[in-house]
Amino acid sequence: ADLFDPIIEDYHGGFKKTDKHPPKDFGDVDTLGNLDPANEFIVSTRVRCGRSLEGYPFNPCLTEAQYKEMEEKVSSTLSGLEGELKGTFYPLTGMSKEVQQKLIDDHFLFKEGDRFLQAA
């Protein structure tokens, strides 16, 4: 759409309306290899948790202690990843303003003050 194309291009760092995503048929997931060996399509990935961990209630019912327990479990699990899966875990509390701004600039973290994102 003429309205959204320039917005999408700006937000995604040059993804033009003529650019195409690779096909969705990734084949046998047991033999899934590098989805973008030439580094043409995948800029970043993000993992979002929309469900609760086993033994914990859904978000609206969690206590602060349960949030901290869950964060510790997720953090310790992620820190055990190696090779291509290894990355950096950023807890939402306690990060420096510089790290927070870098994550916002790189579109990994939403900036504060956007009522639509906060409502989501």
C-alpha positions in Angstrom: 0.0 0.0 0.0 1.3 3.4 -0.9 0.7 4.6 2.7 2.6 1.9 4.5 5.4 1.1 2.1 7.6 4.0 3.1 6.9 3.4 6.8 7.9 -0.3 6.4 11.0 0.6 4.4 12.1 3.1 7.1 11.4 0.9 10.0 13.1 -2.2 8.6 16.2 -0.4 7.3 15.5 -0.4 3.5 13.1 -3.3 3.0 11.5 -2.1 -0.2 8.0 -3.0 -1.5 9.7 -5.0 -4.3 11.6 -7.1 -1.8 10.3 -10.5 -1.1 10.5 -12.9 1.9 11.8 -16.4 1.1 9.2 -19.1 0.7 7.6 -20.4 3.9 8.3 -24.1 3.0 11.3 -24.8 5.1 11.1 -28.6 4.5 11.8 -31.3 7.1 12.3 -29.5 10.4 14.6 -32.3 11.6 17.1 -31.4 8.9 16.6 -27.6 9.0 19.8 -25.9 8.2 20.9 -22.3 7.9 17.8 -20.5 6.5 19.8 -17.6 5.1 23.4 -18.7 4.4 24.1 -15.6 2.2 22.8 -13.2 4.9 20.3 -11.7 2.5 17.0 -12.0 4.4 17.3 -12.5 8.1 18.4 -9.4 10.0 17.3 -10.4 13.5 15.1 -12.9 15.3 13.1 -12.4 18.5 11.6 -14.9 20.9 8.3 -14.0 22.5 6.7 -16.0 25.2 2.9 -15.9 25.0 2.2 -18.8 27.3 3.2 -19.5 30.9 5.8 -22.0 32.1 4.6 -25.3 33.5 3.7 -24.8 37.2 3.1 -21.1 36.9 -0.2 -19.2 36.3 -0.7 -16.9 33.3 0.8 -13.4 33.6 -2.1 -11.6 35.2 -2.0 -14.0 38.1 1.8 -14.1 38.7 3.3 -12.7 41.8 6.5 -10.7 41.8 8.4 -13.7 43.3 7.0 -16.0 40.5 8.2 -13.5 37.9 11.7 -13.5 39.4 11.7 -17.4 39.6 10.6 -17.6 35.9 13.3 -15.0 34.8 16.0 -17.0 36.6 14.8 -20.3 35.0 14.7 -18.7 31.5 18.0 -16.9 32.0 19.9 -20.0 33.3 18.5 -22.1 30.4 19.5 -19.5 27.8 23.0 -19.1 29.3 23.6 -22.8 28.6 23.1 -22.4 24.9 26.2 -22.7 22.7 27.4 -22.2 19.2 24.9 -20.5 16.8 22.2 -20.5 19.6 24.4 -18.5 22.1 23.3 -14.9 22.6 22.8 -12.3 25.3 19.9 -12.2 27.7 18.7 -8.7 28.6 16.5 -8.5 31.7 14.1 -5.6 31.5 15.2 -4.3 34.9 18.7 -3.2 35.7 20.1 -2.5 32.2 22.0 0.7 31.6 20.3 3.6 29.7 23.0 3.1 27.0 22.1 -0.6 26.5 18.4 0.2 26.6 18.8 2.9 23.9 20.9 0.5 21.7 18.2 -2.2 21.9 15.5 0.4 21.1 17.5 1.7 18.1 18.0 -1.8 16.9 14.3 -2.6 17.2 14.7 -5.2 19.9 13.0 -3.2 22.6 10.1 -0.9 22.5 10.6 2.7 23.5 8.8 4.0 26.5 5.8 6.3 26.1 4.1 4.6 23.2 0.6 4.0 24.6 -0.3 1.5 21.9 2.8 -0.7 22.5 2.2 -0.5 26.3 -1.4 -1.5 25.9 -0.3 -4.5 23.8 
